[in-house]
């Protein structure tokens, strides 16, 4: 890759993350090197691309114009590299995927089949229950829960993920089984929520605010809290099925109707999905653990 191509990739990242230090850390380069690469791009195109202050970078109108050309050029280069790889037409290279925790653990357990089929493929899985910014985090693909209304993303339906109310036998021995959804207000409910936002569970078509002594913004923490006997939790069926089979968790209100989670895979609309990411998308669809949408 020529110096100009490296400089253009650096320019693109500065547009997405207008901060010398953050881009330098990400690209394993010094602050001075990143600044020098930007100088090179500005000199090559004869344009000022950023207004620089002591605290921030502000993209100019010329930067916005050049960014569209840079994305198209680098996307075309990625496709060409795929076509002329050591094994012709074999998907190869790095694919960054943003996964939710429960589904991420499900998929990671099956990635061996994918990597054996495509040994030149590299996978970087960013697992979190927060929805990462696809462009800023340089994700090729990411999972989204619920409706997606962002026009900057191309959306692919994966399926619908069932959820279950569960609790540990020790908790139920001390508190009893709720006879109906109305009785959940008398129980310790493990809230999966962010900040001060109340946790709401929709059961039998009615939304209910639930609370308890423990809450977390991480589904894995909610799962472990349920297993340890802290209360009743609402979790994806794939996360708790093994615990139910071994008796570590018991279904609560199994006859109640609980809305499933609709799951989508997304990728940036400005960027053509390269072959290496296409085979990963096909893998996500083929191995989805719920019902197709």
Phi and psi in degrees as a GROMACS rama.xvg file:
@    title "Ramachandran Plot"
@    xaxis  label "Phi"
@    yaxis  label "Psi"
@TYPE xy
-72.5117  164.987  UNK-2
-59.454  -37.8029  UNK-3
-65.6592  -38.9663  UNK-4
-64.5154  -41.6785  UNK-5
-62.0635  -41.719  UNK-6
-64.3758  -37.3111  UNK-7
-67.8869  -39.475  UNK-8
-63.188  -38.6808  UNK-9
-64.3887  -43.0534  UNK-10
-58.5099  -43.4956  UNK-11
-60.8851  -42.3673  UNK-12
-68.67  -33.2286  UNK-13
-67.7696  -31.6538  UNK-14
-67.5386  -37.8426  UNK-15
-81.4393  -33.0445  UNK-16
-132.355  87.2828  UNK-17
-73.7074  68.1229  UNK-18
-153.933  116.338  UNK-19
-57.3207  -44.8273  UNK-20
-65.0989  -43.2591  UNK-21
-66.1316  -42.5997  UNK-22
-68.6222  -38.0214  UNK-23
-61.0335  -44.8019  UNK-24
-63.3977  -43.0265  UNK-25
-64.7383  -38.5708  UNK-26
-95.2492  7.04756  UNK-27
55.01  47.6439  UNK-28
-134.318  167.205  UNK-29
-82.2403  161.056  UNK-30
-56.3957  -41.7544  UNK-31
-62.9686  -40.9591  UNK-32
-63.5112  -42.9168  UNK-33
-62.9124  -43.7487  UNK-34
-62.772  -39.4392  UNK-35
-65.9305  -38.4837  UNK-36
-64.5154  -40.3236  UNK-37
-63.8733  -41.5011  UNK-38
-57.478  -39.5009  UNK-39
-63.6621  -43.8565  UNK-40
-65.7147  -42.9023  UNK-41
-63.0074  -39.5351  UNK-42
-68.384  -38.8857  UNK-43
-65.1762  -41.2784  UNK-44
-96.8581  -4.1319  UNK-45
61.9504  40.9571  UNK-46
-142.443  148.025  UNK-47
-85.6148  119.851  UNK-48
-100.179  -23.2937  UNK-49
-140.781  140.964  UNK-50
-87.6393  125.842  UNK-51
-108.784  127.281  UNK-52
-118.293  178.651  UNK-53
-68.7687  -18.7244  UNK-54
-114.113  -22.8602  UNK-55
-155.528  165.357  UNK-56
-110.587  135.546  UNK-57
-121.734  115.797  UNK-58
-66.4596  140.1  UNK-59
-90.427  172.056  UNK-60
-61.5118  -34.4531  UNK-61
-64.4268  -35.622  UNK-62
-63.5692  -41.0849  UNK-63
-63.2175  -39.7557  UNK-64
-65.0235  -46.1202  UNK-65
-68.6683  -32.1353  UNK-66
-59.0447  -41.0763  UNK-67
-62.2246  -42.0891  UNK-68
-67.7434  -39.5759  UNK-69
-63.7545  -42.8049  UNK-70
-62.7095  -45.2518  UNK-71
-62.7479  -42.4913  UNK-72
-64.9689  -46.5094  UNK-73
-72.9324  -31.9575  UNK-74
-64.3409  -42.5367  UNK-75
-63.0934  -37.7508  UNK-76
-64.7332  -40.9291  UNK-77
-59.6152  -43.4368  UNK-78
-64.3051  -41.9424  UNK-79
-63.0874  -40.759  UNK-80
-63.683  -36.2162  UNK-81
-63.1046  -41.1596  UNK-82
-70.814  -32.2345  UNK-83
-110.118  29.6701  UNK-84
-71.8334  172.468  UNK-85
-54.998  -37.9196  UNK-86
-111.901  109.519  UNK-87
-57.242  133.449  UNK-88
67.1497  4.43102  UNK-89
-83.1772  125.777  UNK-90
-57.3947  130.314  UNK-91
-148.843  159.06  UNK-92
105.227  -176.771  UNK-93
-88.356  134.113  UNK-94
-122.362  121.838  UNK-95
-98.8593  126.745  UNK-96
-123.411  131.378  UNK-97
-96.1985  116.731  UNK-98
-122.418  144.558  UNK-99
-73.0519  160.305  UNK-100
-62.8819  -53.3072  UNK-101
-62.07  -48.2549  UNK-102
-70.1372  -33.3904  UNK-103
-60.2068  -45.1915  UNK-104
-63.4532  -37.4551  UNK-105
-62.057  -47.9426  UNK-106
-71.2695  -39.9222  UNK-107
-59.3288  -35.5154  UNK-108
-65.9145  -13.5366  UNK-109
-116.038  3.36156  UNK-110
-67.5792  -20.8206  UNK-111
-57.3042  -38.9335  UNK-112
-61.8453  -39.7043  UNK-113
-69.4104  -45.7732  UNK-114
-71.4898  -29.6015  UNK-115
-68.6448  -33.8356  UNK-116
-75.2237  -35.5367  UNK-117
-126.159  79.9365  UNK-118
-65.8748  -16.9352  UNK-119
-87.9648  2.68908  UNK-120
-86.4694  139.652  UNK-121
-119.313  139.336  UNK-122
-124.502  132.53  UNK-123
-123.641  106.589  UNK-124
-99.3662  117.029  UNK-125
-98.3385  104.341  UNK-126
-103.575  123.44  UNK-127
-163.518  154.161  UNK-128
-83.0901  -11.6837  UNK-129
-78.6557  148.932  UNK-130
-86.5034  110.028  UNK-131
-74.0857  151.103  UNK-132
-73.0966  118.246  UNK-133
-63.1869  -43.618  UNK-134
-73.7086  -48.7538  UNK-135
-62.94  -35.4554  UNK-136
-89.9855  4.41584  UNK-137
55.5318  44.1935  UNK-138
-87.7126  134.234  UNK-139
-77.0985  -36.8915  UNK-140
-142.752  152.37  UNK-141
-150.379  153.494  UNK-142
-93.5988  144.217  UNK-143
-129.742  142.266  UNK-144
-105.75  127.853  UNK-145
85.1218  -176.085  UNK-146
-60.6168  143.161  UNK-147
-116.58  117.001  UNK-148
-115.052  13.5133  UNK-149
-84.8374  113.93  UNK-150
-67.7475  -13.986  UNK-151
-82.6727  -0.130917  UNK-152
-119.294  140.597  UNK-153
-90.1804  131.244  UNK-154
-112.281  131.791  UNK-155
-122.299  120  UNK-156
-69.3131  134.35  UNK-157
-102.313  -51.8159  UNK-158
163.607  -172.048  UNK-159
-113.406  130.655  UNK-160
-108.935  112.803  UNK-161
-66.2388  153.139  UNK-162
-127.115  155.505  UNK-163
-133.818  147.029  UNK-164
-86.2279  130.117  UNK-165
-140.729  159.25  UNK-166
-154.77  158.099  UNK-167
-76.3239  148.705  UNK-168
-55.6269  -37.8284  UNK-169
-62.8873  -40.6054  UNK-170
-64.0184  -46.575  UNK-171
-67.2593  -30.5024  UNK-172
-64.2275  -33.6619  UNK-173
-89.9929  -24.1745  UNK-174
-117.073  -15.394  UNK-175
81.568  162.464  UNK-176
-83.3694  134.437  UNK-177
-65.7858  136.41  UNK-178
-77.87  -24.7333  UNK-179
-155.329  172.369  UNK-180
-62.5682  -30.0718  UNK-181
-61.6852  -28.1296  UNK-182
-79.7659  -5.99653  UNK-183
-62.0726  -26.5087  UNK-184
-65.2278  -16.9901  UNK-185
-91.6257  -1.8408  UNK-186
-113.547  161.013  UNK-187
-76.7534  112.731  UNK-188
-108.405  129.686  UNK-189
-84.2612  107.583  UNK-190
-81.9558  129.825  UNK-191
-102.826  99.1734  UNK-192
-154.855  164.212  UNK-193
-108.692  133.008  UNK-194
57.2544  -134.366  UNK-195
-94.0511  6.9231  UNK-196
-69.2203  126.54  UNK-197
-62.2956  143.865  UNK-198
-81.2388  132.642  UNK-199
-125.684  128.797  UNK-200
-113.718  130.382  UNK-201
-98.3384  111.469  UNK-202
-129.587  130.332  UNK-203
53.9862  38.5912  UNK-204
79.1166  4.99591  UNK-205
-123.593  132.676  UNK-206
-83.6141  132.901  UNK-207
-129.293  134.58  UNK-208
-82.4223  128.288  UNK-209
-120.841  158.215  UNK-210
-155.589  167.304  UNK-211
-172.614  -171.725  UNK-212
-81.0268  -11.9148  UNK-213
-133.17  137.983  UNK-214
-145.734  157.901  UNK-215
-155.547  154.746  UNK-216
-96.4053  13.4968  UNK-217
-121.4  126.783  UNK-218
-65.8678  -30.8491  UNK-219
-67.8909  -37.5254  UNK-220
-65.9019  -39.8155  UNK-221
-62.9091  -42.0316  UNK-222
-61.2439  -47.7924  UNK-223
-66.8301  -34.296  UNK-224
-65.7398  -38.605  UNK-225
-64.7311  -45.3879  UNK-226
-61.5788  -34.8402  UNK-227
-79.6074  -3.58833  UNK-228
93.3533  21.7018  UNK-229
-80.8722  -11.6928  UNK-230
154.881  -163.21  UNK-231
-94.2979  134.914  UNK-232
-126.005  153.258  UNK-233
-111.176  112.372  UNK-234
-137.303  157.359  UNK-235
-58.9914  141.029  UNK-236
-59.097  -35.3445  UNK-237
-64.8415  -25.3759  UNK-238
-80.805  -25.8169  UNK-239
-114.615  -5.45936  UNK-240
-59.1925  -42.9598  UNK-241
-63.6466  -37.4391  UNK-242
-66.8504  -36.2994  UNK-243
-66.9541  -40.8314  UNK-244
-65.643  -32.8607  UNK-245
-91.5793  -5.27464  UNK-246
86.3745  4.38274  UNK-247
-71.1909  -28.0584  UNK-248
-131.233  153.694  UNK-249
-124.685  134.791  UNK-250
-62.7173  141.432  UNK-251
-117.445  133.508  UNK-252
50.1203  55.5573  UNK-253
-64.1584  -20.4595  UNK-254
-89.8701  -4.34506  UNK-255
-75.703  154.805  UNK-256
-94.8792  119.266  UNK-257
-120.681  125.078  UNK-258
-61.6405  135.003  UNK-259
-77.5137  165.445  UNK-260
-96.8126  124.884  UNK-261
-82.6002  128.863  UNK-262
-116.823  136.867  UNK-263
-130.266  149.137  UNK-264
-102.687  137.22  UNK-265
-130.577  156.685  UNK-266
-149.643  159.176  UNK-267
-61.5237  136.388  UNK-268
-74.1692  -21.1  UNK-269
-79.1571  -8.09316  UNK-270
-123.41  125.847  UNK-271
-64.5174  135.907  UNK-272
-73.7636  114.486  UNK-273
-70.657  160.666  UNK-274
-54.3832  -36.8994  UNK-275
-64.4902  -35.4301  UNK-276
-79.5242  -29.501  UNK-277
-62.3806  -41.71  UNK-278
-69.3573  -29.7304  UNK-279
-70.8157  -40.1685  UNK-280
-60.4881  -43.4116  UNK-281
-61.7753  -37.6907  UNK-282
-63.0948  -44.1035  UNK-283
-61.2754  -39.6323  UNK-284
-68.7911  -45.9174  UNK-285
-67.6356  -28.422  UNK-286
-106.263  13.9938  UNK-287
-65.8238  133.589  UNK-288
-85.4298  -4.77698  UNK-289
-109.074  -157.639  UNK-290
-90.0603  146.178  UNK-291
-67.1216  145.214  UNK-292
